[in-house]
Amino acid sequence: QVQLRESGGGVVPAGGSLRLSCAAPGTIFRSNVMGWYRQAPGKQRELVARITGGGNTNYADSVKGRFTISRDNAKNTVYLQMNSLKPEDTANYYCWILLGENYWGQGTQVTVSS
């Protein structure tokens, strides 16, 4: 069952931007740890960004300086702003929340053309 719902994926040219959104039930959004993973075909799912309840953020080296994760507690939504997109960013992006167990969104596809 889908508990986290992502949106905002699409097809963009290299250098473009997208903003992903993930809406979660309030009971799950109370988590102190959440973020975004991505998985490209034939590759392992990787953590690209993480944010804590205290606002601490971490990014994969490959996206550092280009992606920004944020959360809106009033809207129970976590965002991933992606700028200066590269073809290697192409992947299915998954919202993730840790609250005793891992909760996942259904994934939203991001495709960056050359």
N, C-alpha and C positions, 0 to 999 in steps of 0.2 A: 504494500500500500504506500502511496505517495503522501508523505507528511510535510515535506518542504517543496515549495513550488517555485522554480526558477523561471525567469523570463529575460528577454533582452538580447538573446543571441541572434546571429544573423551572418550575412556575408558582407565583408568590407574589404576595400583595397588596402594593401600595405600602407602603413602610416595613418590609417584611420582609427576611429575610436568607437567603443561600445560601452554601455553600462549594463551590467547584469544585476538583476534584483532577485532576491529570495525571500519569500514570505513564509513565515513559520507560525505554528500555533503558539500562543503565549506561554503555554506550559513548557514547551521545548525551548522557546527563545530566552527563557530565564537562564539558560546555560551561560557559563563564563567563557566558553571556548567554542568558537565557530569559525568557519572560513570557506574557502573554495578550493576544490581539487579540479584537476583536468586529466583527461585521458585521451590520447591520440591512438589511432589504430596501430596495433602491434606494440604498444608501449605500456608501461606500468602507470597506473594512476599516481599522480604526483600532487602534493600540496603546493599550491601557488601563493596562497595568502591566508593568514590567520589573524583573528582579533579576539582579545579577551574582554571580559566585562569591565576591566579597568582601562581599556583603551589601548593596551599594548598591541602592536602589530608586528607581524613577521612576514617576509616575502621570500619566495624562491629567488635565487640569484638571477635567474633568467628573466624575471619580470620586475626586478627592483628598479625603482625610478620611473617605471612606466605604468604600473598598476597601483591602485589605491583601494584598500578595503575600508569600509565604514559600516556602521550600524545605526539604525534609528529605532530606539527602544519603544517609542510611542507607536510606531507602525509595525513592530515585530518584523522588521525587514533588515537584511544585510545586503550590502551592495558591493559590487566590484567594478570600479571605473577602470577601463582599459584604454590606454592611449598609446600612440606610436606602435600600433599592432604590426606584428611581423608574421610572415607565413608560418613560421614554426610555432606560433601561438594557436594554430588551428587544432582544435580538440573539442571534445564534449566536456562542458564545464558543469561540475556538480557542487551544489551547496551542501555543506556539512556542518552538523552541530553535534557536539559531544555532550551528552547528559546521561551518564551511566552507561550508555551504549552509543554507537554511532548512528546518527540519523542522516539520511541522504535525500536529496532532491532527485527528480527524474532525469535531470541533465538538460542542458540547453547547448545547442551546437553553435560554435564559433568557427567561422571559416574566413581566413585571411588570404586573399589572392595576391599573387606576385605582381 
